[in-house]
Amino acid sequence: MFQRWCEPCHGEGPDKPGTMALQEKYKGSLPALLERRTDLSVEVIKHFVRHGVSVMAPFRKTEISDQELEALARFLARTGH
């Protein structure tokens, strides 16, 4: 799920607008790569995915089902809250 829906914008490397935006926002105080974050809860991740944030568009249930979103959120929050 992460590779399909998140990595194109939030992956490592050039031309990843989500990672670049988080680098600018946090200026090193938090990791820009979502997979390295430890402060994101399942609830926060699900909220951002369903409602969007800043320039990130929301994802509909027809794109990412509730079950898929739960798995994705748990994957990203596995070392966090």
PESUL-V759621 format. One record per residue. SS is DSSP state (h for helix, s for strand, l for the rest). PSI is psi in degrees with one decimal (NA if undefined). BURIAL is b if it has 9 or more other C-alpha atoms within 8 Angstrom, else e. Layout:
<<SS | PSI | BURIAL> <SS | PSI | BURIAL>>
This chain:
<<l | -46.1 | e> <h | -46.8 | e> <h | -37.6 | e> <h | -47.4 | e> <h | -29.8 | e> <h | -42.7 | b> <h | -34.9 | b> <h | -29.6 | b> <h | -30.9 | b> <h | 15.0 | b> <l | -177.0 | b> <l | 145.7 | e> <l | 177.2 | e> <l | 161.1 | e> <l | 36.1 | e> <l | 91.9 | b> <h | -34.8 | e> <h | -43.7 | b> <h | -42.6 | b> <h | -40.5 | b> <h | -40.3 | b> <h | -31.6 | b> <h | -44.6 | b> <h | -42.9 | e> <h | -47.6 | e> <h | -15.7 | b> <l | 41.1 | e> <l | -7.6 | e> <l | -24.8 | e> <l | 151.5 | e> <l | 140.7 | b> <l | -27.6 | b> <l | 124.1 | b> <h | -35.0 | b> <h | -13.0 | e> <h | -2.8 | e> <l | 144.3 | b> <l | 4.7 | e> <l | 3.3 | e> <l | 124.0 | b> <l | 162.9 | b> <h | -43.9 | b> <h | -42.0 | e> <h | -44.5 | e> <h | -45.9 | b> <h | -39.0 | b> <h | -48.1 | b> <h | -40.9 | b> <h | -43.6 | b> <h | -30.3 | b> <h | -11.5 | b> <l | 169.4 | b> <s | 133.1 | e> <l | -120.2 | e> <l | -2.1 | e> <s | 121.5 | e> <l | 151.9 | b> <l | 154.9 | b> <l | 128.4 | b> <l | 162.2 | e> <l | -22.2 | e> <l | -15.8 | e> <l | -51.2 | e> <l | 112.3 | b> <l | 164.2 | b> <h | -39.9 | e> <h | -43.4 | e> <h | -40.3 | b> <h | -40.5 | b> <h | -45.5 | b> <h | -42.3 | e> <h | -46.5 | b> <h | -41.2 | b> <h | -36.7 | b> <h | -49.3 | e> <h | -30.2 | b> <l | 7.7 | b> <l | -30.3 | e> <l | 3.6 | e> <l | -140.8 | b> <l | NA | b>>
